[in-house]
Structures are given as C-alpha cells and as structure tokens.
Amino acid sequence: MKRGRVGVIVPPANPAAEPELARLLGSRADMHVTRFPVRPGLTLPERLEAYNEALPAMICSFGDLPLDAIVMLCSGSRYLLGPEEDRFRCEELSARFGVPFASATLATLDALDHIGAEDIVLVSPYEPWLTELAERFWKAAGMHVTRVVDVRARGRFSPYDVTTAELVEQVGEAGLPDDAVVLFSGTGMSTLPALLSIGAGNDRILLTSNLCSSWWALSRATGMPITLGRVPHRPAVQGQRT
C-alpha cells in the first residue's frame, strides 16, 4: 500500500484532533499539521467564520510540501454554511490547489453515504445554538436525525473538556438503540477512548468527526478503498471466556 501524506488544519486550542488522527492514520500516512491563527476578542460565531475565511491562506501555509489530501478538522465552522455550500467550497479549494480537500463535515457526509445511513443519532458537546445548527445541517443533507444527545463537561458545554467517563456515562444514560448509527460531532472532543465502551454488546455504528476525516484522507492518500461498517456483535457462548 502506498504511504501517503495528509495535511491537517486545526483550530489553535484543539486538543484531540492530532492525537486521534495520528492513531487512525497509523503507518499508512504521514501527518503534517498547521493551525489557524489565534484571534483574541472574537465571539465564537465570529471565530468560526474567520476559520472559513482563512482556509486558502492555511492551505498556502504548507508551501511546496507535496500532499495527497488535506482535511480541515473543525465541524462548527461548516455548520454556519450548510451542506451544499460546504461541498461547493471544498470542491473549489480542491480545484484551486490541486489537492483533494475536505472539511470534517464533508468527510462525514461521504462516510454516511458510504455506509448507506439514513437515520442517525447526533451526539453534540456544543452550546445549544450550535447544536441546533448542527442538527439543521445534517437534516439538510438528507439525514433523519432521530435523537440529539447533548454532552456536557462538568455540567457546562465545553467540547475540549469532555472526559471519556462523561461521554460514556451521558451516552449510556440516553438509552440508544442497539443498532443505531451514532455520530459524535466535534473534532476537539476526545472520542476514541470511549468507543469501545459505547459499542460493547451492541451492533451500533459509531462515527466521529476525526474517524470520518481520517477515513476520507486515507482513501485519497493511499489510493486504496477503505471500508467503513458495523462489526457484528457476537453474544458470548455459555462457558466461553470473553
């Protein structure tokens, strides 16, 4: 398999994107990271919009480094746009710079299409106004959002501060169906350590912003098809060790 090079663009204080993508890309691709500039004094909506506006400059910041794919690991900024505008802008940047480019949301849309999902449960660590935009985004993309599970960090909305224990506990309390497609939105919320517990003993498909982004990037960087899907749950046979 070809070893690829993936460019990654992340918000300044995002603590989860790089560790999770490094683990997900593994030995199949090298990761090269650039971070959005710090913009003090802006409100959250203003900062998210600034990320969208800064994308061409951020791609230019890789200079002459040859890349096979570039992903922008920020979902919130694209919820301001809607799915059609998100895809249009990603395609425009891909053509302009000659490198496949996707936002985390576009990569997630492609992943949902890949597995043939129609119904999703949305797990969101965002403030209510941004969660509402996220739900609207996925519905506009043709998804049926059956549930929205709000996740808090110590009782407040703070995606970067949600712990594994909090994520597992709050999703568990939601009582989700055993066969649900669960989408964890937010590249800055640490999700990988929680997936084993949330997926134990059921047939859920668990998708995260970082998982979908790495799948999208690897598919293009390696030139090899990579399959996403449910690993069937097999109940333990009586007397068999699990």
MILO-12314 format. One record per atom (N, C-alpha, C): x negated, y negated, z; residue in one letter. Coordinates in steps of 0.1 Angstrom, whole numbers, plus 5000, padded with zeros to 4 digits. Example, Ala and Ser with C-alpha at 12.3 -4.5 7.8 and 13.67 -1.06 7.14 Angstrom:
<atoms>
486850575078a/487750455078a/486850335078a/487250225071s/486350115071s/487150005079s/
</atoms>
This chain:
<atoms>
499250125000m/500050005000m/499149885000m/499549784992k/498849654991k/498949585004k/497749525009r/497749445021r/498049305017r/499149245022g/499549115018g/499049005027g/499348875023r/499048755031r/500348685032r/500748655044v/502048585047v/501748455054v/502348345049g/502248215055g/503448205064g/503248155076v/504348135086v/504347995091v/505547935091i/505747795095i/506647795108i/506247745119v/506947755131v/507047615138v/508047595146p/508147475155p/507047475165p/506647355170p/505447345178p/505447425191p/506547435198a/506647505211a/507147645210a/507447695198n/508047835197n/507047935203n/507448005213p/506548105220p/506648245215p/507648275207a/507948415203a/507648455189a/507648355180a/507548395165a/506248465162a/505148405166e/503848465162e/503648605169e/503848615182p/503648755188p/504548855181p/505748825178e/506648925173e/506348955158e/506048845150l/505648875136l/504348955135l/503348925144a/502148995144a/502349145146a/503349175155r/503649315158r/504449375147r/505349305141l/506149355130l/505349375117l/504549275114l/503749285102l/502649395103l/502149415115g/501149515117g/499949505108g/499549625103s/498349625094s/498649605080s/499949585077r/500349575063r/500249435057r/500049335065a/499849195060a/499149115071a/498349025066d/497748925074d/498648805076d/498648745087m/499548625090m/498748505092m/499148395085h/498448265086h/499548165090h/499348085100v/500348005107v/500047855106v/501047785104t/501047635105t/502247595113t/502047485121r/503147445130r/503647305126r/504947285127f/505547155125f/504847055134f/504746925130p/504246825139p/505146795150p/504546755161v/505346715173v/505946575170v/507246565173r/507946435170r/508646395183r/507946335192p/508546295205p/509546185203p/510546185212g/511646085212g/512846115203g/512746225196l/513846265187l/514846355195l/516146335192t/517146435197t/516946565190t/517546665196l/517446805189l/517946795175l/519146745172p/519546735158p/518646665149p/518046555154e/517046475146e/515846555144e/515346635154r/514146715152r/514446825142r/515546885143l/515846995133l/515846945119l/516546825117e/516546775104e/515146735099e/514246685108a/512946655105a/512146775100a/512446895106y/511847015101y/512147045087y/513447025083n/513847045069n/513046955060n/512946825064e/512346725055e/510846755054e/510246815064a/508746825064a/508246955057a/509247035052l/508747165047l/507747155035l/508047065025p/507047055015p/505647025020p/505546935029a/504146905035a/503647025042a/504447095049m/503947215057m/503447325047m/504047345036i/503547435026i/502247395021i/502147265018c/500947205013c/499747215023c/500147225036s/499047235046s/498247365046s/498747465038f/498047595036f/496847565026f/496847455019g/495847425009g/495747524998g/494647574995d/494447664984d/494447814989d/494847835001l/494947975006l/495948054998l/495448164991p/496448234983p/497348324992p/498648294991l/499648364999l/500648444990l/501148554995d/502048634988d/503548594991d/503748535003a/505048495007a/504948395019a/505948315020i/505948215031i/507348215038i/507348225051v/508648215058v/508548105068v/509748035069m/509847925079m/510747985091m/510047995102l/510748055114l/511447955123l/512547905117c/513447815125c/514847835119c/515747885127s/517047905122s/517947785124s/517747715135g/518647605139g/518647495128g/517547465122s/517447355112s/518247395100s/518347525097r/519147555085r/520647565087r/521047585100y/522447575103y/523047435100y/522147335100l/522647205096l/523047195081l/522547285073l/522647285059l/523847365053l/524047485059g/524947585053g/524247675044g/524847795041p/524047895034p/523747865019p/524647795012e/524347764998e/523247664997e/523247565005e/522247465004e/520847525009e/520947605019d/519747675024d/519047755013d/519847835006r/519347914995r/518747834984r/519547724980f/519147634969f/517747574972f/517647524985r/516347464988r/515147554989r/515447684994c/514347784994c/513947814980c/514947834971e/514547864957e/513847754950e/514147634954e/513447514948e/512047514953e/511747534966l/510447534971l/509647654965l/510247764963s/509547884957s/509047844943s/509947784935a/509547744922a/508547634922a/508647544931r/507647434931r/506247474935r/506147564944f/504847604949f/504347734943f/505147804936g/504747934930g/504548044940g/505248044951v/505148144962v/506548174967v/506948294968p/508248324974p/508348264988p/509448184990f/509648115002f/511048145008f/511148165020a/512448185027a/512448125041a/513648075044s/513848035058s/514248165066s/514248155079a/514648275087a/516148315083a/516948215081t/518348235078t/518548305064t/517748255054l/517848325041l/517348465042l/516248485049a/515748625051a/516848715058a/517548655067t/518548735075t/519748765065t/520148665057l/521248685048l/520848805038l/519648805033d/519248905024d/519149045032d/518849045044a/518849165052a/520249215054a/521149125057l/522549165059l/523149225046l/522749165035d/523149215022d/522549355019d/521349365023h/520549495021h/521249615028h/521749585040i/522349695048i/523849705045i/524449615037g/525849615034g/526749575045g/526249485054a/527049445066a/528149345062a/529349365067e/530449265066e/530849205079e/530749285090d/531149235103d/529849235112d/529749125119i/528549105128i/529049055141i/528249085151v/528349015164v/527148925165v/527448795168l/526348695169l/525948675183l/524648695186v/524148665199v/523348535198v/523748435206s/523148305204s/522748245217s/521448195218p/520948125230p/521147975229p/521747925219y/521847785216y/522847705225y/522747575225e/523747495230e/525047515222e/526247485229p/527447515222p/527647455208p/527247335206w/527447275193w/526647345182w/525447395186l/524547465176l/525047605174l/525547665184t/526147795183t/527447785173t/528147685175e/529347665166e/528847645151e/527847575149l/527247555136l/526747695130l/526147775139a/525647905135a/526747995131a/527847995139e/528948085135e/529548035122e/529647905120r/530247855108r/529347895096r/528047895098f/527047925087f/527348075083f/527448165092w/527548305088w/528948335082w/529948265087k/531248285081k/531248225067k/530648115064a/530548055051a/529748145042a/528848225047a/528048325039a/528848455037a/530048465041g/530848575039g/530948685050g/530248655061m/530348745072m/531548725081m/532048835086h/533148835096h/532548835109h/532548725117v/531848725130v/532948775140v/532748895145t/533748955153t/533648905168t/532448875172r/532248825186r/531048725186r/531048635195v/529948555198v/529548575212v/528348615215v/527848635228v/526848525231v/527148435241d/526348325245d/525348375255d/524048345253v/522948395262v/522348265269v/522248275282r/521648165289r/520348205296r/519448115298a/518248135306a/518448065320a/518548145330r/518848095344r/519947995344r/521048035337g/522247955337g/522347835327g/521247815319r/521347705310r/520947755296r/521247675286f/520947705273f/519547665269f/518647755268s/517247725265s/516647845258s/516647855245p/516247975238p/514848025241p/513947925243y/512547965246y/512348035259y/513248015268d/513148065282d/513948185286d/514648245276v/515448365279v/514548485281v/514648545293t/513848665296t/514448795290t/513648895289t/514149025285t/515249075293t/515049065306a/516149105316a/517449035314a/517348905312e/518548825310e/519248865297e/518448885286l/519048915273l/519749055274l/519049155280v/519649285281v/520949285290v/520849215301e/521949205310e/523249135304e/523049025297q/524148955292q/524749015280q/523949085271v/524449155260v/525249285266v/524649345276g/525349455282g/526649425288g/526749305294e/528049265300e/529049235290e/528649215277a/529649175267a/530449305262a/529949425265g/530649545262g/530849565247g/529749545239l/529849555224l/530149695219l/530749715208p/531049845202p/529749915200p/529750045200d/528550135198d/528050135184d/528850085175d/528450085161d/528349945155d/528249845163a/528249705159a/526949675152a/527049585142v/525849515137v/525649385145v/524549385153v/524349275162v/523249185157v/523549055155l/522548965150l/522048865162l/520848875165f/520248785175f/519648665168f/520248555169s/519748435162s/518748355171s/517748305164g/516748225171g/515348285171g/514448225164t/513148285163t/512248265175t/512748165184g/511948135196g/512348215208g/513448295207m/513848385218m/513248525216m/512548565226s/511848695226s/512848805226s/512848885215t/513948985214t/513449125213t/512249145208l/511749285205l/511749375218l/511249315230p/511249405242p/512649445246p/513649375242a/515049405247a/515749505238a/515249525226l/516049605216l/516149755220l/515149805226l/515149945230l/516249975240l/516449885250s/517449905260s/518849875254s/518949775245i/520349735240i/520749845230i/519849915223g/520150015213g/520150155218g/519950175231a/519850305237a/521250365238a/521350495233g/522650565235g/523750525226g/523450455215n/524550405206n/523950395192n/524850365183d/524450355168d/524550215163d/524250115171r/524249975167r/523049955157r/523249865148i/522149805141i/521849665147i/520549655151l/520149535158l/519249455149l/519649335145l/518849255137l/518449125144l/517249085143t/516848955149t/516248865138t/516148735141s/515648645131s/514248675127s/513448715137n/512048755134n/511948885127n/512748985130l/512749115123l/513149095109l/514149015106c/514548995092c/513548925084c/512948825091s/511848745084s/510648825080s/510248915089s/509149005086s/509449105076s/510649155076w/511149245065w/511049185052w/511649055051w/511648985038w/510248955033w/509348915042a/507948875039a/507149005034a/507349115042l/506649235038l/507049285025l/508349285022s/508849335009s/508149264998s/507949134999r/507349054988r/505849054989r/505249055001a/503749055002a/503149184998a/503849295000t/503249424997t/503749484983t/504849424978g/505349474966g/506049604967g/506349644979m/506949784982m/508349764988m/509349844984p/510649834991p/510549885005p/511149805014i/511149845028i/512649855032i/513049965038t/514449995041t/514749955055t/515849885057l/516449855070l/517649945072l/517949985084g/519150065086g/519250115100g/520350185102r/520550245116r/519850375117r/519150395128v/518650525132v/519750595140v/520350705134p/521450775141p/521150815155p/522050785164h/521850835178h/522250975179h/521351055185r/521551195187r/521651225202r/522851265207p/523051295221p/522151405225p/521651395237a/520751495243a/521551625244a/520851735240v/521451875242v/521251905257v/522251975263q/522152005277q/520952095279q/520152055289g/518952135293g/517752085285g/517951995275q/516751945268q/516251815274q/514951795275r/514451675281r/514551565271r/514851445276t/515051325268t/513951215271t/
</atoms>
